[in-house]
Amino acid sequence: MIATSVSTAGLASGHRNALLSAHVAAVLFGLTGILGALILADASVITFGRATFAFIALGFVAGLKGTRLLDALTWRNVPILGLTGTLLAAHWVTFFVAVKVGGVAVATLGFASFPAFIALIDMIGFRERIGRSEGLLLLMVTAGLVLVVPSFDLLDEGTVGLLWGVGSGLSFALLAVVNRRHTKGMKALQVAFWQNVVVALLMTPFVFSHLPESGLRAEDWVSLALLGVFCTGLSQFLFVKSLDGLQARTAGMIIALEPVYAILGAWWMFDEAPSLRMAAGAALVILATVLGARRKPTPH
């Protein structure tokens, strides 16, 4: 009886810790846009700084864990790492442009469209059928984004910011599909490290042209370090750790709450209060994302 009670208590504690890890990861993901808004620099400079701090942190972790990073650099893997690193760079640059142009809430909601793009890519590129539930999720995301659009005018900064955010969602969806299908055999730490190295290398030419005029302040460097170490390295680690005690669907539902944390944070820090129409659109997008994470994968 005592052994059973201890075992049950241990399972409950492990579940609570896993839930806490997932929620902290979602908060850290949500802080990405807020830190991007705080840093007074071009999107390419922010992307370069984030990737550089991230791969330094990941390299340190790899050294502690004894993970051989160079083992991933095979003739088969190098093109895949180059492609996924390029897609990651496109995702980050478009997201930070969206933050600078349209604000944190609009950028995050645009990015939250990525599950719909994954479904479309699977349907168009790999001839996978979309069921009724997936079709409904696509309609919900589309309707939500239409409600979020401030006005159908390309001169409106909010609309332009949302389009950049949607572009960020598309590039992330492409990244997710390529990662899912072509990075098997590589450890997650290896993939993350080399993808961040590729991002830093791709951004280097742009940084040299923008960094002199950026004039980064001390607080900008601190924000870049937080962005790379915590919102990239630590958040990914916590998300993976949460899967030890949670089902993938449950963890995915929690991570899908990232826009909620981002919107609340932007509301508190920048007074970006969402309108009623924007709140309704955000609710549709977030609900579709949560339902998409909850849905069981279709067998192939």
LUMVO-668677 format. One record per residue (C-alpha): residue number from 1; y, x, z. Coordinates in nm, 4 decimals. Last residue first. Example, Ala and Ser with C-alpha at 12.3 -4.5 7.8 and 13.67 -1.06 7.14 Angstrom:
+-----+----------+----------+----------+
! pos !        y !        x !        z !
+-----+----------+----------+----------+
!   2 !  -0.1060 !   1.3670 !   0.7140 !
!   1 !  -0.4500 !   1.2300 !   0.7800 !
+-----+----------+----------+----------+
end
This chain:
+-----+----------+----------+----------+
! pos !        y !        x !        z !
+-----+----------+----------+----------+
! 300 !   0.7234 !  -0.0631 !  -4.3520 !
! 299 !   0.7188 !  -0.2546 !  -4.0243 !
! 298 !   1.0530 !  -0.4282 !  -3.9496 !
! 297 !   1.2239 !  -0.2800 !  -3.6458 !
! 296 !   1.2522 !  -0.5115 !  -3.3437 !
! 295 !   1.6012 !  -0.6539 !  -3.3027 !
! 294 !   1.7879 !  -0.5573 !  -2.9863 !
! 293 !   1.9986 !  -0.2879 !  -3.1549 !
! 292 !   2.0954 !  -0.5330 !  -3.4286 !
! 291 !   2.1747 !  -0.7989 !  -3.1703 !
! 290 !   2.4066 !  -0.5541 !  -2.9920 !
! 289 !   2.5769 !  -0.4549 !  -3.3185 !
! 288 !   2.6177 !  -0.8174 !  -3.4265 !
! 287 !   2.7657 !  -0.9064 !  -3.0870 !
! 286 !   3.0045 !  -0.6093 !  -3.1095 !
! 285 !   3.1222 !  -0.7099 !  -3.4580 !
! 284 !   3.1627 !  -1.0777 !  -3.3644 !
! 283 !   3.3435 !  -1.0013 !  -3.0359 !
! 282 !   3.5750 !  -0.7583 !  -3.2148 !
! 281 !   3.6666 !  -1.0290 !  -3.4668 !
! 280 !   3.7468 !  -1.2729 !  -3.1863 !
! 279 !   3.9501 !  -1.0063 !  -3.0024 !
! 278 !   4.1392 !  -0.9288 !  -3.3242 !
! 277 !   4.2270 !  -1.2963 !  -3.3703 !
! 276 !   4.3379 !  -1.3278 !  -3.0065 !
! 275 !   4.5520 !  -1.0157 !  -3.0406 !
! 274 !   4.4290 !  -0.6869 !  -2.8949 !
! 273 !   4.6501 !  -0.5103 !  -2.6363 !
! 272 !   4.7041 !  -0.1474 !  -2.7373 !
! 271 !   4.8933 !  -0.0574 !  -2.4168 !
! 270 !   4.8197 !   0.3100 !  -2.4799 !
! 269 !   4.6203 !   0.4040 !  -2.1685 !
! 268 !   4.4865 !   0.0699 !  -2.0415 !
! 267 !   4.4462 !  -0.1073 !  -2.3771 !
! 266 !   4.3075 !   0.2108 !  -2.5338 !
! 265 !   4.0488 !   0.2377 !  -2.2545 !
! 264 !   3.9548 !  -0.1302 !  -2.2831 !
! 263 !   3.9165 !  -0.0963 !  -2.6604 !
! 262 !   3.7076 !   0.2208 !  -2.6306 !
! 261 !   3.4833 !   0.0786 !  -2.3566 !
! 260 !   3.4200 !  -0.2354 !  -2.5594 !
! 259 !   3.3723 !  -0.0341 !  -2.8801 !
! 258 !   3.0948 !   0.1690 !  -2.7067 !
! 257 !   2.8991 !  -0.1466 !  -2.6134 !
! 256 !   2.6480 !  -0.0645 !  -2.8879 !
! 255 !   2.5374 !   0.2277 !  -2.6681 !
! 254 !   2.4052 !  -0.0297 !  -2.4197 !
! 253 !   2.2186 !  -0.2253 !  -2.6877 !
! 252 !   2.0714 !   0.0980 !  -2.8251 !
! 251 !   1.9391 !   0.1934 !  -2.4820 !
! 250 !   1.7675 !  -0.1449 !  -2.4560 !
! 249 !   1.6247 !  -0.1196 !  -2.8081 !
! 248 !   1.4960 !   0.2364 !  -2.7470 !
! 247 !   1.3107 !   0.1167 !  -2.4373 !
! 246 !   1.4433 !   0.2672 !  -2.1185 !
! 245 !   1.3244 !   0.5265 !  -1.8643 !
! 244 !   1.2778 !   0.8427 !  -2.0721 !
! 243 !   1.5133 !   0.6996 !  -2.3372 !
! 242 !   1.8037 !   0.7546 !  -2.0957 !
! 241 !   1.7579 !   1.1306 !  -2.1347 !
! 240 !   1.8232 !   1.1068 !  -2.5116 !
! 239 !   2.1478 !   0.9181 !  -2.4434 !
! 238 !   2.2442 !   1.1584 !  -2.1661 !
! 237 !   2.1931 !   1.4623 !  -2.3923 !
! 236 !   2.3932 !   1.3045 !  -2.6770 !
! 235 !   2.6788 !   1.2242 !  -2.4378 !
! 234 !   2.6696 !   1.5761 !  -2.2911 !
! 233 !   2.7024 !   1.7547 !  -2.6274 !
! 232 !   2.9457 !   1.5291 !  -2.8127 !
! 231 !   3.1835 !   1.3443 !  -2.5799 !
! 230 !   3.1321 !   1.6029 !  -2.3026 !
! 229 !   3.1361 !   1.9478 !  -2.4645 !
! 228 !   3.3189 !   1.8833 !  -2.7920 !
! 227 !   3.5682 !   1.6157 !  -2.6905 !
! 226 !   3.6280 !   1.7690 !  -2.3480 !
! 225 !   3.6984 !   2.1058 !  -2.5127 !
! 224 !   3.9299 !   1.9410 !  -2.7651 !
! 223 !   4.1112 !   1.7594 !  -2.4819 !
! 222 !   4.1598 !   2.0887 !  -2.2954 !
! 221 !   4.2921 !   2.2523 !  -2.6130 !
! 220 !   4.5357 !   1.9621 !  -2.6588 !
! 219 !   4.6480 !   1.9964 !  -2.2948 !
! 218 !   4.7455 !   2.3592 !  -2.3602 !
! 217 !   4.9562 !   2.2514 !  -2.6579 !
! 216 !   4.8508 !   2.2866 !  -3.0213 !
! 215 !   5.1314 !   2.3897 !  -3.2558 !
! 214 !   5.0082 !   2.1732 !  -3.5435 !
! 213 !   5.2151 !   2.3524 !  -3.8110 !
! 212 !   5.0231 !   2.6772 !  -3.7763 !
! 211 !   4.6893 !   2.4883 !  -3.7480 !
! 210 !   4.7202 !   2.2911 !  -4.0728 !
! 209 !   4.6530 !   2.5470 !  -4.3500 !
! 208 !   4.4078 !   2.7628 !  -4.1534 !
! 207 !   4.2399 !   2.4476 !  -4.0231 !
! 206 !   4.1759 !   2.3177 !  -4.3731 !
! 205 !   3.9878 !   2.6349 !  -4.4715 !
! 204 !   3.7826 !   2.6253 !  -4.1453 !
! 203 !   3.6784 !   2.2583 !  -4.1683 !
! 202 !   3.3629 !   2.3205 !  -4.3726 !
! 201 !   3.2561 !   2.6058 !  -4.1441 !
! 200 !   3.3087 !   2.3982 !  -3.8288 !
! 199 !   3.1129 !   2.1048 !  -3.9748 !
! 198 !   2.8269 !   2.3345 !  -4.0812 !
! 197 !   2.8092 !   2.4827 !  -3.7293 !
! 196 !   2.8056 !   2.1291 !  -3.5853 !
! 195 !   2.5099 !   2.0387 !  -3.8072 !
! 194 !   2.3382 !   2.3610 !  -3.7023 !
! 193 !   2.3570 !   2.2800 !  -3.3316 !
! 192 !   2.2682 !   1.9102 !  -3.3615 !
! 191 !   1.9613 !   1.9788 !  -3.5767 !
! 190 !   1.8359 !   2.2560 !  -3.3476 !
! 189 !   1.8850 !   2.0429 !  -3.0358 !
! 188 !   1.7034 !   1.7506 !  -3.1992 !
! 187 !   1.4040 !   1.9716 !  -3.2725 !
! 186 !   1.3054 !   2.0058 !  -3.6371 !
! 185 !   0.9735 !   1.8808 !  -3.7756 !
! 184 !   1.1249 !   1.5595 !  -3.9061 !
! 183 !   1.4811 !   1.6053 !  -4.0287 !
! 182 !   1.4426 !   1.4227 !  -4.3626 !
! 181 !   1.3978 !   1.0475 !  -4.3162 !
! 180 !   1.5780 !   0.9608 !  -3.9942 !
! 179 !   1.8469 !   1.2256 !  -4.0359 !
! 178 !   1.9163 !   1.1123 !  -4.3932 !
! 177 !   1.9447 !   0.7468 !  -4.2849 !
! 176 !   2.1636 !   0.8285 !  -3.9842 !
! 175 !   2.3977 !   1.0478 !  -4.1905 !
! 174 !   2.4356 !   0.7764 !  -4.4551 !
! 173 !   2.5176 !   0.5276 !  -4.1778 !
! 172 !   2.7683 !   0.7740 !  -4.0293 !
! 171 !   2.9397 !   0.8083 !  -4.3673 !
! 170 !   2.9615 !   0.4288 !  -4.3997 !
! 169 !   3.0936 !   0.3810 !  -4.0450 !
! 168 !   3.3632 !   0.6433 !  -4.0999 !
! 167 !   3.4604 !   0.4687 !  -4.4224 !
! 166 !   3.4872 !   0.1462 !  -4.2184 !
! 165 !   3.7216 !   0.3308 !  -3.9827 !
! 164 !   3.9308 !   0.4567 !  -4.2758 !
! 163 !   3.9536 !   0.0970 !  -4.3993 !
! 162 !   4.0530 !  -0.0160 !  -4.0483 !
! 161 !   4.3314 !   0.2420 !  -4.0368 !
! 160 !   4.4647 !   0.1244 !  -4.3731 !
! 159 !   4.4696 !  -0.2340 !  -4.2448 !
! 158 !   4.6437 !  -0.1352 !  -3.9220 !
! 157 !   4.8958 !   0.0777 !  -4.1102 !
! 156 !   5.0014 !  -0.2136 !  -4.3343 !
! 155 !   5.0969 !  -0.0909 !  -4.6818 !
! 154 !   4.7494 !  -0.1774 !  -4.8068 !
! 153 !   4.8254 !  -0.5433 !  -4.7337 !
! 152 !   4.5569 !  -0.7923 !  -4.6412 !
! 151 !   4.7015 !  -0.8321 !  -4.2943 !
! 150 !   4.6007 !  -0.7334 !  -3.9407 !
! 149 !   4.2339 !  -0.6908 !  -4.0434 !
! 148 !   4.0271 !  -0.7661 !  -3.7304 !
! 147 !   3.9362 !  -1.1158 !  -3.8519 !
! 146 !   3.8012 !  -0.9797 !  -4.1815 !
! 145 !   3.6089 !  -0.7154 !  -3.9849 !
! 144 !   3.4424 !  -0.9819 !  -3.7724 !
! 143 !   3.3487 !  -1.1921 !  -4.0758 !
! 142 !   3.1854 !  -0.8902 !  -4.2405 !
! 141 !   3.0036 !  -0.7910 !  -3.9200 !
! 140 !   2.8774 !  -1.1474 !  -3.8682 !
! 139 !   2.7683 !  -1.1793 !  -4.2327 !
! 138 !   2.5729 !  -0.8533 !  -4.2118 !
! 137 !   2.4104 !  -0.9681 !  -3.8859 !
! 136 !   2.3060 !  -1.2949 !  -4.0507 !
! 135 !   2.1501 !  -1.1057 !  -4.3391 !
! 134 !   1.9602 !  -0.8893 !  -4.0901 !
! 133 !   1.8275 !  -1.2014 !  -3.9138 !
! 132 !   1.7314 !  -1.3631 !  -4.2430 !
! 131 !   1.5328 !  -1.0634 !  -4.3574 !
! 130 !   1.6547 !  -0.7704 !  -4.5646 !
! 129 !   1.3827 !  -0.6271 !  -4.7847 !
! 128 !   1.3550 !  -0.2537 !  -4.8347 !
! 127 !   1.4099 !  -0.1267 !  -5.1885 !
! 126 !   1.4847 !   0.2275 !  -5.0687 !
! 125 !   1.8380 !   0.2851 !  -5.1960 !
! 124 !   1.9705 !  -0.0693 !  -5.2220 !
! 123 !   1.7953 !  -0.2343 !  -4.9262 !
! 122 !   1.7826 !   0.0690 !  -4.6966 !
! 121 !   2.1456 !   0.1475 !  -4.7803 !
! 120 !   2.2484 !  -0.2128 !  -4.7125 !
! 119 !   2.0733 !  -0.2177 !  -4.3718 !
! 118 !   2.2328 !   0.1159 !  -4.2783 !
! 117 !   2.5723 !  -0.0189 !  -4.3907 !
! 116 !   2.5380 !  -0.3177 !  -4.1582 !
! 115 !   2.4468 !  -0.0861 !  -3.8702 !
! 114 !   2.7608 !   0.1247 !  -3.9495 !
! 113 !   3.0147 !  -0.1574 !  -3.9004 !
! 112 !   3.0993 !  -0.0224 !  -3.5532 !
! 111 !   3.3106 !   0.2463 !  -3.7268 !
! 110 !   3.5666 !  -0.0168 !  -3.8243 !
! 109 !   3.5672 !  -0.1473 !  -3.4677 !
! 108 !   3.6285 !   0.2026 !  -3.3332 !
! 107 !   3.9149 !   0.2720 !  -3.5730 !
! 106 !   4.0847 !  -0.0625 !  -3.4993 !
! 105 !   4.0598 !  -0.0135 !  -3.1214 !
! 104 !   4.1740 !   0.3509 !  -3.1239 !
! 103 !   4.4832 !   0.3107 !  -3.3387 !
! 102 !   4.5474 !   0.2387 !  -3.7056 !
! 101 !   4.6745 !   0.5621 !  -3.8600 !
! 100 !   4.5844 !   0.8339 !  -3.6075 !
!  99 !   4.2603 !   0.6654 !  -3.5011 !
!  98 !   4.1573 !   0.5979 !  -3.8622 !
!  97 !   4.2290 !   0.9625 !  -3.9497 !
!  96 !   4.0092 !   1.0569 !  -3.6530 !
!  95 !   3.7256 !   0.8408 !  -3.7852 !
!  94 !   3.7596 !   0.9663 !  -4.1427 !
!  93 !   3.7438 !   1.3281 !  -4.0238 !
!  92 !   3.4482 !   1.2648 !  -3.7915 !
!  91 !   3.2327 !   1.0826 !  -4.0473 !
!  90 !   3.3130 !   1.3249 !  -4.3290 !
!  89 !   3.2195 !   1.6203 !  -4.1051 !
!  88 !   2.8945 !   1.4473 !  -4.0066 !
!  87 !   2.8167 !   1.3842 !  -4.3749 !
!  86 !   2.8748 !   1.7525 !  -4.4506 !
!  85 !   2.6531 !   1.8571 !  -4.1600 !
!  84 !   2.3836 !   1.6189 !  -4.2859 !
!  83 !   2.3963 !   1.7745 !  -4.6324 !
!  82 !   2.3975 !   2.1358 !  -4.5101 !
!  81 !   2.1214 !   2.0670 !  -4.2579 !
!  80 !   1.9130 !   1.9100 !  -4.5344 !
!  79 !   1.9807 !   2.2024 !  -4.7714 !
!  78 !   1.8804 !   2.4513 !  -4.4955 !
!  77 !   1.5627 !   2.2669 !  -4.3920 !
!  76 !   1.3342 !   2.3313 !  -4.6872 !
!  75 !   1.4179 !   2.6996 !  -4.7278 !
!  74 !   1.3779 !   2.7431 !  -4.3528 !
!  73 !   1.6557 !   2.7745 !  -4.0947 !
!  72 !   1.5073 !   2.5675 !  -3.8087 !
!  71 !   1.3457 !   2.8729 !  -3.6462 !
!  70 !   1.6933 !   3.0225 !  -3.6035 !
!  69 !   1.7657 !   2.7895 !  -3.3120 !
!  68 !   1.4807 !   2.9159 !  -3.0955 !
!  67 !   1.4891 !   2.6870 !  -2.7910 !
!  66 !   1.4487 !   2.8799 !  -2.4641 !
!  65 !   1.5890 !   2.5932 !  -2.2587 !
!  64 !   1.8740 !   2.8018 !  -2.1116 !
!  63 !   1.9501 !   2.9606 !  -2.4501 !
!  62 !   1.9421 !   2.6206 !  -2.6223 !
!  61 !   2.1870 !   2.4888 !  -2.3625 !
!  60 !   2.4294 !   2.7751 !  -2.4373 !
!  59 !   2.3931 !   2.7150 !  -2.8108 !
!  58 !   2.4635 !   2.3452 !  -2.7554 !
!  57 !   2.7839 !   2.4288 !  -2.5656 !
!  56 !   2.9001 !   2.6709 !  -2.8381 !
!  55 !   2.7960 !   2.4171 !  -3.1036 !
!  54 !   3.0024 !   2.1443 !  -2.9383 !
!  53 !   3.3139 !   2.3549 !  -2.8738 !
!  52 !   3.3219 !   2.4481 !  -3.2427 !
!  51 !   3.2434 !   2.0975 !  -3.3686 !
!  50 !   3.5166 !   1.9351 !  -3.1605 !
!  49 !   3.7726 !   2.2000 !  -3.2510 !
!  48 !   3.6994 !   2.1722 !  -3.6238 !
!  47 !   3.7117 !   1.7912 !  -3.6138 !
!  46 !   4.0416 !   1.7953 !  -3.4233 !
!  45 !   4.1888 !   2.0438 !  -3.6723 !
!  44 !   4.0693 !   1.8344 !  -3.9684 !
!  43 !   4.2155 !   1.5166 !  -3.8151 !
!  42 !   4.5590 !   1.6812 !  -3.7859 !
!  41 !   4.6930 !   1.7595 !  -3.4409 !
!  40 !   4.8648 !   1.6062 !  -3.1400 !
!  39 !   4.5520 !   1.5384 !  -2.9353 !
!  38 !   4.5914 !   1.2166 !  -2.7340 !
!  37 !   4.4685 !   0.9880 !  -3.0140 !
!  36 !   4.1533 !   1.1957 !  -3.0623 !
!  35 !   4.0957 !   1.1878 !  -2.6867 !
!  34 !   4.1107 !   0.8065 !  -2.6970 !
!  33 !   3.8858 !   0.7884 !  -3.0038 !
!  32 !   3.6150 !   1.0002 !  -2.8430 !
!  31 !   3.6403 !   0.8219 !  -2.5067 !
!  30 !   3.4115 !   0.5456 !  -2.6343 !
!  29 !   3.1278 !   0.7943 !  -2.6889 !
!  28 !   3.1801 !   0.9137 !  -2.3312 !
!  27 !   3.1684 !   0.5548 !  -2.2046 !
!  26 !   2.8493 !   0.4882 !  -2.4030 !
!  25 !   2.6899 !   0.8056 !  -2.2634 !
!  24 !   2.7855 !   0.6989 !  -1.9093 !
!  23 !   2.6230 !   0.3607 !  -1.9781 !
!  22 !   2.3013 !   0.5210 !  -2.1068 !
!  21 !   2.2776 !   0.7650 !  -1.8157 !
!  20 !   2.3342 !   0.4842 !  -1.5623 !
!  19 !   2.0613 !   0.2730 !  -1.7209 !
!  18 !   1.8227 !   0.5708 !  -1.7105 !
!  17 !   1.9092 !   0.6362 !  -1.3474 !
!  16 !   1.8440 !   0.2710 !  -1.2626 !
!  15 !   1.5089 !   0.2809 !  -1.4431 !
!  14 !   1.4085 !   0.6008 !  -1.2627 !
!  13 !   1.5019 !   0.4456 !  -0.9283 !
!  12 !   1.2955 !   0.1354 !  -1.0056 !
!  11 !   0.9988 !   0.3500 !  -1.1127 !
!  10 !   1.0243 !   0.5592 !  -0.7951 !
!   9 !   1.0463 !   0.2497 !  -0.5778 !
!   8 !   0.7352 !   0.1092 !  -0.7432 !
!   7 !   0.5459 !   0.4367 !  -0.6905 !
!   6 !   0.6564 !   0.4585 !  -0.3275 !
!   5 !   0.5485 !   0.0989 !  -0.2665 !
!   4 !   0.2121 !   0.1599 !  -0.4321 !
!   3 !   0.1538 !   0.4734 !  -0.2251 !
!   2 !   0.2396 !   0.2817 !   0.0929 !
!   1 !   0.0000 !   0.0000 !   0.0000 !
+-----+----------+----------+----------+
end
